[in-house]
Amino acid sequence: MNFKTLLVHVDTSRQATTRIDLAAQLAIAHDAHLISTAMTGISRFVFQDNPIRPPDPVLLHHVDALRDHARHALRQFEESTRMAGVTSLESRLIDDDPAAGMGIQTRYADLAVIGQFDPEDPMPGLMSDFPASMLMQSAHPVLIVPFANQKIKPLSRALIAWDASITATRAVSGALPLLQTASMVDVVVFNASAQDEAHGEVAGGDLVVYLARHGVVVNVISRRTDIDIGNALLSLCADQGSNLLVMGGYGHTRFREILLGGATRTVLESMTLPVLMAH
């Protein structure tokens, strides 16, 4: 099983190179088509519902500057991915805010690659809740690349956070192409006794059988913890030497506010390894 279409969010941030390099690695490994998308940060509804007539010179100058910024990011993407050996790629410049623009395009991609929000390197039009918004709006799994790790190794050792939920199931299903090529896959179940009805007789047992049918051999780790599950997950990743975390993302929106589950929020804020999430 391979990814056929990959989508990567590009900008001129200091972590963009790492994100693009990882997307290029995946595109080459899976012989996938790689689409880069740069958003200006201007909502598409500005032009659809409020055409600028007559043109406002100040506003148009600002729009042109944002588009130039996006074009520069796309040029960097094209140069680096061609040098890396990606043979099937395209670039898209879109007038929209990043989460909405990327969310629409995920309907036609197997996986979206984005970056963790870096508070020390803010980008024009990129809000701090961008990863959470993408998670809520994406039609397919999202691979989030941490800003703290500037050199991402091949995703060879995965840890699956398993609670038998629908979101965790979607994450595992979306991660199958990565799990099938990983050299080691661990499955962790925290506090299984509190969820007997979800896990069945053996916590993680049904998932082991399911993954085995896809050629993925896993090691199940059952742990009890009294600390926040998000911190427990990140600590276990460090102990196991994992370089990919696969988990369901919990949350919902209320008006304009995104309300995340505790583990999801912790991981999005404190991650130091790539995390594949599905909602």
C-alpha positions in Angstrom: 0.0 0.0 0.0 1.4 3.4 -1.0 0.4 7.0 -0.8 -0.5 8.3 -4.3 -1.0 12.0 -3.6 0.8 14.0 -0.9 0.0 17.6 0.1 2.5 19.9 1.9 2.0 23.3 3.3 4.8 25.6 2.4 5.9 29.1 3.6 9.2 30.9 4.3 9.5 29.8 8.0 12.7 28.4 9.3 11.1 24.9 9.7 9.7 24.8 6.1 12.8 23.1 4.8 12.5 20.3 7.2 8.8 19.9 6.4 9.5 19.9 2.6 12.4 17.5 3.0 10.2 15.0 4.8 7.4 15.3 2.2 9.9 14.8 -0.5 11.2 11.6 1.2 7.7 10.2 1.4 6.9 11.1 -2.2 10.1 9.3 -3.4 9.5 6.3 -1.2 5.9 5.9 -2.3 6.3 7.1 -5.9 3.6 9.7 -5.0 2.6 13.0 -6.6 3.6 15.9 -4.3 1.5 19.1 -4.2 2.8 22.1 -2.5 0.4 24.8 -1.4 1.2 28.3 -0.3 -1.6 30.5 1.0 -1.6 34.3 1.0 -3.6 34.3 4.2 -6.4 36.4 2.6 -9.8 34.6 2.9 -11.3 33.7 -0.5 -14.5 35.3 0.7 -12.9 38.7 0.5 -12.8 38.5 -3.2 -16.0 36.4 -3.7 -18.3 38.6 -1.6 -16.6 42.0 -1.6 -14.9 42.8 -4.9 -12.6 45.8 -4.6 -14.2 48.4 -6.8 -12.6 50.7 -7.5 -9.3 49.1 -6.5 -7.8 50.3 -3.3 -4.1 51.0 -4.0 -3.0 50.3 -0.4 -5.0 47.1 -0.1 -3.8 45.9 -3.5 -0.2 46.6 -2.6 -0.6 44.5 0.5 -2.2 41.7 -1.5 0.6 41.8 -4.0 3.2 41.6 -1.2 1.5 38.5 0.3 1.3 36.8 -3.1 5.0 37.5 -3.7 5.8 36.0 -0.3 3.8 32.9 -1.3 5.5 32.6 -4.7 8.9 32.8 -3.0 7.9 29.8 -0.8 6.8 27.8 -3.8 10.0 28.5 -5.7 12.0 27.2 -2.7 9.9 24.1 -2.7 10.4 23.4 -6.4 14.1 23.9 -6.2 14.6 21.6 -3.2 12.3 18.8 -4.2 13.7 18.6 -7.7 17.2 18.4 -6.2 15.9 15.7 -3.9 14.7 13.6 -6.9 10.9 14.1 -6.8 9.6 13.6 -10.3 5.9 14.3 -10.0 5.1 17.6 -8.3 3.1 20.8 -8.6 2.7 24.1 -6.9 -0.4 26.0 -6.0 -0.8 29.6 -4.8 -4.2 30.2 -3.2 -5.9 33.2 -1.8 -7.2 31.8 1.4 -6.3 31.4 5.1 -4.0 28.4 5.6 -6.4 26.1 7.5 -9.4 26.6 5.1 -7.3 26.4 2.0 -5.4 23.3 3.0 -8.6 21.7 4.4 -10.4 21.9 1.1 -7.4 20.3 -0.7 -7.0 17.4 1.7 -10.2 15.9 0.1 -8.0 15.0 -2.8 -4.8 13.9 -1.0 -3.9 10.8 1.0 -1.9 12.7 3.6 -1.2 16.4 4.4 2.1 17.4 5.8 2.1 20.6 7.9 4.3 22.2 10.6 3.8 22.6 14.3 3.2 26.3 15.2 6.4 28.0 16.2 5.7 30.9 18.5 9.2 32.3 17.9 8.8 32.4 14.1 5.3 33.6 13.2 4.3 33.7 9.6 1.9 36.2 7.9 -1.6 34.9 8.1 -0.7 31.8 10.1 -2.6 31.6 13.3 -1.4 29.7 16.4 -4.3 27.3 16.1 -3.4 26.3 12.5 -2.5 22.6 13.3 -5.6 22.2 15.4 -7.8 23.9 12.7 -6.2 21.6 10.1 -7.0 18.6 12.2 -10.6 19.6 12.5 -11.0 20.4 8.8 -8.9 17.8 7.1 -10.6 15.0 5.2 -7.5 12.8 5.6 -4.8 12.3 8.2 -2.4 15.1 8.9 1.4 14.6 9.5 2.6 17.4 11.8 6.3 18.1 11.8 7.9 19.6 15.0 9.7 22.9 14.8 12.3 21.8 17.4 13.7 19.0 15.2 15.5 20.4 12.2 16.6 17.0 10.8 13.9 14.4 10.4 15.1 10.8 9.9 13.2 8.3 7.9 10.1 7.3 9.8 11.3 3.8 10.8 10.1 3.4 14.3 6.4 4.1 15.0 4.4 4.2 18.2 0.6 3.9 18.0 -1.5 5.4 20.8 -4.4 3.0 20.9 -7.6 3.5 22.8 -9.9 1.6 20.4 -11.7 4.9 19.4 -12.9 5.9 16.0 -10.3 8.6 15.7 -7.4 6.3 16.7 -8.8 3.8 14.1 -8.8 6.4 11.4 -5.2 7.4 12.3 -4.0 3.8 12.1 -5.8 3.2 8.8 -4.3 6.4 7.3 -0.8 5.5 8.6 -0.7 2.0 7.1 1.7 2.9 4.3 4.1 4.2 6.9 3.6 1.3 9.3 4.2 -1.2 6.5 7.6 0.2 5.8 8.6 0.8 9.5 11.3 -1.5 11.0 9.5 -1.4 14.4 6.0 -0.7 15.4 4.9 -0.4 19.1 1.3 -0.1 20.2 0.7 1.4 23.6 -2.5 1.1 25.6 -2.8 3.3 28.7 -5.1 2.4 31.6 -6.8 -0.5 29.7 -8.8 -1.7 32.7 -10.8 1.5 32.6 -12.0 0.7 29.1 -12.7 -3.0 29.2 -15.7 -2.7 26.9 -13.6 -1.0 24.2 -10.6 -3.3 24.2 -12.1 -6.8 24.6 -10.3 -9.7 26.3 -6.8 -8.5 25.5 -6.0 -4.8 25.2 -4.7 -4.2 21.7 -5.2 -7.8 20.7 -7.7 -7.1 17.9 -5.5 -4.4 16.5 -2.5 -6.8 16.4 -4.6 -9.2 14.3 -5.8 -6.4 12.0 -2.3 -5.0 11.4 -0.9 -8.5 10.9 -3.2 -9.0 7.9 -1.6 -5.9 6.4 1.9 -7.2 7.0 2.6 -5.1 10.1 4.1 -6.9 13.1 3.6 -4.9 16.4 4.7 -5.0 20.0 2.0 -4.2 22.5 2.8 -2.2 25.6 0.2 -1.9 28.3 0.8 0.9 30.8 -0.9 2.5 33.7 -0.4 6.1 34.3 -1.7 8.8 36.5 -0.2 11.7 34.5 -1.6 13.4 31.5 -1.8 10.9 28.6 -0.2 13.4 26.2 2.9 13.7 28.4 2.9 10.0 29.0 2.9 9.4 25.2 5.8 11.8 24.5 7.8 10.3 27.4 7.3 6.8 26.0 8.3 7.9 22.5 11.6 9.1 23.9 12.1 5.9 25.9 11.3 3.7 22.8 13.3 5.8 20.4 10.2 6.4 18.3 10.4 8.8 15.4 6.7 8.7 14.5 3.6 8.9 16.8 0.3 7.8 15.4 -2.8 8.9 17.3 -6.4 10.1 17.1 -7.0 13.8 17.6 -9.8 14.8 19.8 -11.6 18.1 19.7 -14.6 20.1 18.4 -15.4 23.7 17.5 -17.7 26.0 19.3 -18.3 29.3 17.5 -14.7 30.3 16.4 -13.0 28.4 19.3 -11.4 25.0 18.9 -11.8 22.9 22.0 -9.1 20.1 22.0 -8.8 17.1 24.2 -6.1 17.2 26.8 -3.7 14.7 25.1 -4.2 16.3 21.7 -3.4 19.7 23.0 -0.3 18.5 24.9 1.1 16.7 21.9 0.5 19.6 19.5 2.2 22.0 21.9 5.1 19.8 23.1 5.9 17.3 20.3 9.5 16.7 19.3 8.8 14.0 16.7 6.5 13.8 13.7 2.9 13.0 14.7 0.3 11.6 12.4 -3.2 12.5 13.6 -6.7 11.9 12.3 -10.0 13.3 13.6 
